[in-house]
Structure formats: C-alpha cells, structure tokens
C-alpha cells in the first residue's frame, strides 16, 4: 500500500519536510522517489502484483 501512497504524496506536494520526518521514523521513506500513479504503466502494475504474490506464497 505505501509503495503506491508515498510517491503520490511526494508528487502532489504533500510530503513536506515536516511530514517527511514522521514518514522517516516509520520507515516509509524507502518508497519515496518511486514511480507515482502518472508514471506507472499497466505492465508495471502487473509485474508488481506477481512479485507480491510470490512473496506471499514464499512465507
């Protein structure tokens, strides 16, 4: 969920310096700089779903 949320917050300017510190504390800044919704293609979404499914099955 956060891999989609954080880049979009950053893109629309809602990840300010003040908020960034809270996201950093929670370990969520690892998702900053990733592709936002306008940069994702159908292939990106399908590929990510396959990766998540494989991780879930491995557990």
N, C-alpha and C positions, 0 to 999 in steps of 0.2 A: 504494500500500500504506500509506504513512504517513498519508495523509489519513483513513484509517479507524482506524489504530492510535493515533495521538496523542490524538484526542478521547476515545477509550475509556479510555486510561490516565489521562487527566485526570479523567474521570467517576468511576472507581473509586478514585481517590486515590493512584495510583502515579506520578504526575508531581510529585514533591516538589520543593522549592526546590533541593535538591542535584542531583537528576536534571535539572531544568529547565535548568540551566546547560550541561549536556552536549548536550541537545537544541538549545539555542540555538546553541551552537558549530557543530553540524552543519547548522544552518539549518532545523530541523524544527519550530520553534515557530510557523511560519506556519500550521500545521494546528491549533494549539491554539485552542479556542473554537468549533470547527466542530461539526456535529451528531454525537453519539455514536450507537451502534447502536440504542438505545432511542428515539431521536428520528427515525430515518430511516424513510421510507415506501418502498413498492415503486416509486413514481413517482420518488423521489429517486435510487434506485439505478439505474433505467433511464436517467434523464437523464444521470447522471454517466458511465455506460458509453458513451452516444452521444458525449459531449464527448471522452472519452479516445480513442475510435475515430477521431473526426475529426482530433484532434491527431496521432495516429499516421499517418494517411493523408497528412497535410499535410507530413510530414517526408520 
